[in-house]
Amino acid sequence: MKITRDQVSNVTIRHVDSGSIRVGDELLHESFALTAGEIFRDWPACDVGKLTKADFAPLIASNPEMILLGTGSTTAYPPRELVFSLARAGIGLEVMDTAAACRTLNILVADDRKVAAVLILD
C-alpha cells in the first residue's frame, strides 16, 4: 500500500454544517462559489430553478472541466437548459446537496482536476 500525505490547498473544505463552511482557515456563512485558486464570496443567493449560464460566468472563465452545484441541505435541480448549455461548452454540471459537493470538491482538487463549485447554504 502506498501512503501519501494529503494535499491541502487554499480551497480545501475543512468543515460543513447547515449554516457555514470552513474553507482553509476562513469560515463562510453565506453562499459562495470557488475555483481551485479563488473564492467568490459575493455569490447571490438564488432560486436554483432559475439559474442560467450567465450566472456561472466567473467560474466558466476559469475553464473548468466540471462545476459542482451544492444546493443546500437537499438536492434541487437547475433548468435542463443550463445543463445542456454547459455541456455544449464542454463543462459538466454535477448537482448534489452542499455537504456532498464539499466532499467531492476536496477529492477532485486533491486530484488536480480543473473543477469549480457553487455552494449554497440554507
C-alpha positions as CSV (number, residue, x, y, z in Angstrom):
1,M,0.0,0.0,0.0
2,K,1.3,3.4,-1.0
3,I,0.9,6.0,1.7
4,T,0.9,9.7,0.7
5,R,0.4,12.9,2.5
6,D,-3.0,14.6,2.0
7,Q,-2.7,17.5,-0.4
8,V,-4.2,20.7,1.2
9,S,-4.9,23.8,-0.8
10,N,-6.3,27.2,0.0
11,V,-9.8,25.9,-1.1
12,T,-9.8,22.7,0.9
13,I,-13.1,22.4,2.7
14,R,-12.4,21.7,6.4
15,H,-15.9,21.7,7.9
16,V,-19.5,21.9,6.8
17,D,-22.7,22.4,8.8
18,S,-26.1,23.8,7.9
19,G,-25.1,27.5,8.3
20,S,-21.4,27.6,7.5
21,I,-18.5,26.2,5.6
22,R,-14.8,26.4,6.6
23,V,-12.6,26.9,3.5
24,G,-9.0,26.7,4.6
25,D,-8.9,28.9,7.7
26,E,-11.9,31.1,6.7
27,L,-15.4,30.4,8.0
28,L,-18.1,31.5,5.5
29,H,-21.7,32.0,6.4
30,E,-23.1,32.9,3.0
31,S,-23.4,31.0,-0.3
32,F,-20.3,31.3,-2.4
33,A,-18.5,29.9,-5.4
34,L,-14.9,28.9,-5.9
35,T,-12.3,27.6,-8.2
36,A,-9.0,25.9,-7.3
37,G,-7.5,29.4,-7.0
38,E,-10.2,31.8,-5.9
39,I,-13.3,32.2,-3.7
40,F,-16.2,34.3,-5.0
41,R,-17.8,35.5,-1.7
42,D,-20.4,37.6,-3.4
43,W,-22.4,34.8,-4.9
44,P,-26.0,35.9,-4.8
45,A,-28.5,33.6,-3.0
46,C,-30.8,32.4,-5.7
47,D,-33.5,30.0,-6.7
48,V,-31.7,27.0,-8.2
49,G,-34.6,26.5,-10.6
50,K,-33.9,29.9,-12.2
51,L,-30.1,29.6,-12.7
52,T,-28.7,30.4,-16.2
53,K,-25.3,30.0,-17.8
54,A,-24.7,33.7,-17.3
55,D,-24.8,33.2,-13.5
56,F,-21.8,30.9,-13.9
57,A,-19.7,33.4,-15.9
58,P,-16.9,33.9,-13.3
59,L,-16.5,30.1,-13.0
60,I,-16.6,29.4,-16.7
61,A,-13.8,32.0,-17.2
62,S,-11.5,29.6,-15.2
63,N,-12.1,26.9,-17.9
64,P,-13.2,24.1,-15.6
65,E,-13.9,20.6,-16.8
66,M,-16.7,20.3,-14.2
67,I,-18.8,22.5,-12.0
68,L,-20.3,21.1,-8.8
69,L,-23.5,22.7,-7.7
70,G,-24.3,22.2,-4.0
71,T,-27.9,23.1,-3.5
72,G,-28.2,23.3,0.3
73,S,-29.4,20.5,2.6
74,T,-31.4,18.9,-0.1
75,T,-30.8,18.4,-3.8
76,A,-32.6,20.8,-6.1
77,Y,-32.2,20.6,-9.8
78,P,-31.5,23.6,-12.1
79,P,-33.2,24.1,-15.5
80,R,-32.3,21.5,-18.1
81,E,-31.2,24.3,-20.5
82,L,-28.4,25.2,-18.0
83,V,-27.1,21.7,-18.0
84,F,-27.3,21.5,-21.8
85,S,-25.6,24.9,-22.4
86,L,-22.7,24.0,-20.1
87,A,-22.4,20.6,-21.8
88,R,-22.2,22.3,-25.2
89,A,-19.3,24.4,-23.7
90,G,-17.6,21.2,-22.7
91,I,-18.3,21.6,-18.9
92,G,-20.0,19.0,-16.9
93,L,-22.5,20.1,-14.1
94,E,-22.9,17.8,-11.2
95,V,-25.8,18.6,-8.8
96,M,-25.9,17.4,-5.2
97,D,-26.5,18.6,-1.7
98,T,-23.9,21.0,-0.4
99,A,-22.2,18.6,2.0
100,A,-21.7,16.0,-0.8
101,A,-20.4,18.8,-3.1
102,C,-17.9,19.8,-0.5
103,R,-16.6,16.2,-0.1
104,T,-16.5,15.8,-3.9
105,L,-14.7,19.1,-4.3
106,N,-11.9,18.1,-1.9
107,I,-11.3,14.8,-3.7
108,L,-11.2,16.5,-7.1
109,V,-9.0,19.4,-6.0
110,A,-6.6,16.9,-4.4
111,D,-6.5,15.0,-7.7
112,D,-5.5,18.2,-9.5
113,R,-8.8,18.3,-11.5
114,K,-10.0,21.5,-13.1
115,V,-13.1,21.9,-11.0
116,A,-15.3,24.8,-9.8
117,A,-18.2,24.8,-7.3
118,V,-21.2,26.8,-6.2
119,L,-22.0,26.0,-2.6
120,I,-25.4,27.2,-1.4
121,L,-26.0,27.5,2.3
122,D,-29.6,27.2,3.7
